[in-house]
Amino acid sequence: MRALRGLRSQLALAFALVFGLALGLAGLYQYRQVGQVLHQADDARLRARAYQLLEQVDVSGPVPALALPGRHERARVVAEGPSYARRELFHSPGFGGGLAGLGRPWRGVRVQRTAYDASGWPVRISLELAHPAAPLTADLRRVRLGLWAALAGSLALAAGLAAGLGWWVLRPLRRISRQAGRIGAAPGAERLPEPATGDEVQELAQTLNRMLDRLQAGAELQDNFLAAAAHELRTPLAVVQAGLAVTRQDPALPAHLQAPLAVQAEEVQRLSRLVDDFLLVSRLRAGALPLHRQPLALDELVLAVADRLLPRFRAAGRPLHLAIDEQVADYTVAGDADKLTTVLLNLLENALRHAPPGREVRVQLSREEATGWYRVAVANPIQHSLGDLSRLTTAYYQAEVLSEGAGLGLWLSNRLAELHGAPLALSEAEGEFVASLRLPPG
């Protein structure tokens, strides 16, 4: 889902940026057009006012007559003619220089007309009128604020629409992602949904389904090979193991051959266990491993497995400590004795393999007070952190590359534990690794 959210966010961001850029350019053009209209309207009002004042200027009498500008206006009137020397008839305070001396806070225009004096001579009258630019500036500021508000609202709306559209468009991808998560690492007959959209999403689903088909075919080929190889190897290994057992019991066997034959018998037994693991792998992946549940005493099973491996622990110099909670009166569970034996053997052998020499391996059998389930915990010291513990239950994964085994022990144990009700619980704390098998009461 994180990828989908990221893709949806990227879509919303791209859509908002493109939409915002287009809207920004459109807003800039609109602002310039509105500004031009406001300037023209202000110039027209100012010019009309100037002509109104100019029409009231009269130079036909002995004393020129004219109308005074308003409170927030500044004016300057100049007359000039053949019989009328150029002179300034009027100027507002601070407006002696006319429009040439205006600052930015003012806007002005110049208008002219021809009048006649008392002798009938033409007189050209010029009027310069200015008023404050603050109202126009305020109007332009309101336009800018309105455009910015519209841009922000449009961007928010565009982002919301893009997010909603992305959620709608990515629905097939979310369904594919959820289905792929359910399929997991071991593809079976289940496949991804293929939406009939005729686009890239349908093509992606079809491509992934073809890949799943190839993975399933490869997994089936591998499982068939493992099953066939395991079946073919079990008989000759059993013959070799029986022959070694008979040879070792021969009274005429020289003493110096006892030790080599014991090593060979141990290696043959290890190979037999490995072949059995391969057979279990193929049957587990094929879903053809039935459980023969029956009531059994879990404490007796744990004790029998510990006794079986105790000589190997002693030979390796690693003490094995078994603790059974005696306050629990009954440890009866419903399970497959052979499968649970395999789980416990794998857990103890894993602890034996990875515990440092001379360090103790502990096995504790108890009952959980909260759930009533039984718990078998196998704890062994470790020399360094194992990192991501979820990898330990992956097939063929080995925490130590040079260690013995094929990396199937914990994977097989976890799958068999799942068949009995719950996966293995793995934990690491204070230099100790603990693998726990949890079983419901029988």
Order of alpha helices (4+ residues) and beta strands (2+ residues): alpha-beta-beta-beta-beta-alpha-alpha-alpha-alpha-beta-alpha-beta-beta-alpha-beta-beta-alpha-beta-beta
